[in-house]
Amino acid sequence: MRYKVFVVDSSRQVICAAKLDCIDEQVARPRAEQMCGEHDVELWESDRLVAVFRGATSNEKLR
């Protein structure tokens, strides 16, 4: 399956993006979470938001 990962700033503007080819969501989630650092990371499958991993500068909790 093809997933997209977006690193976003506090205004939800995309800083960078990457494509992930993973067998399923269980594999894609930890790979996307590894990209998390200062900024939030969003994991998408097509037009479905799979998960948001909160970065160090985010005050919100993980979805």
N, C-alpha and C positions, 0 to 999 in steps of 0.2 A: 504494500500500500504506500502511497505517496502522501507525506505529511509536509506541512510548512511550519517553520519556526520563525517568529518575529520577535526581535528584541525591541522594546518600545520605551520611550521616555515617559516622564510624568504626565505629559499631555497626550499620551497614547499615539504619538508620532513614531513611525518605524525608523529605527536607527540602522538596523541591518536585518537581513532575511536569509534563510537557508532552507534547502529542501532536504527532507529525510526520507529515505526508502527503508521502511521497516515492515516486518512480517505482520505486526498488529500494534494496537494501541499500548499494550503492556510493554512492548519494546520501545516504542516511540516516547513514552512519558519520561523514563529516566534519562534518555539521550537528550531530550529537550531541557530537562531540569539541570543537566550538567552545564548548560550554556548560561544559566542564571548567575548573575554577579551583582553588579551595582543596579542594573535595570531589570524591569519585569520581562518575562519571556512568555509569549503566547504560543500554544501548540494548536494547529488547525489541521483538520482533515477536510479537504475541499472547502465548503463554506460553513462547516461546523466547528465551533470553538470547542476543543477537547479539554484544555486546561490552561490555567494561568499560574505561573510560578513567580512569586513575588521576589523582587530584588532587594538589596540591602537598603535602598533609599525609599522603599514603599512602606506605607503605614497600614495597608490593607492585608487581610489574611488570604491564604491560598484558597483557590476555588477548586 
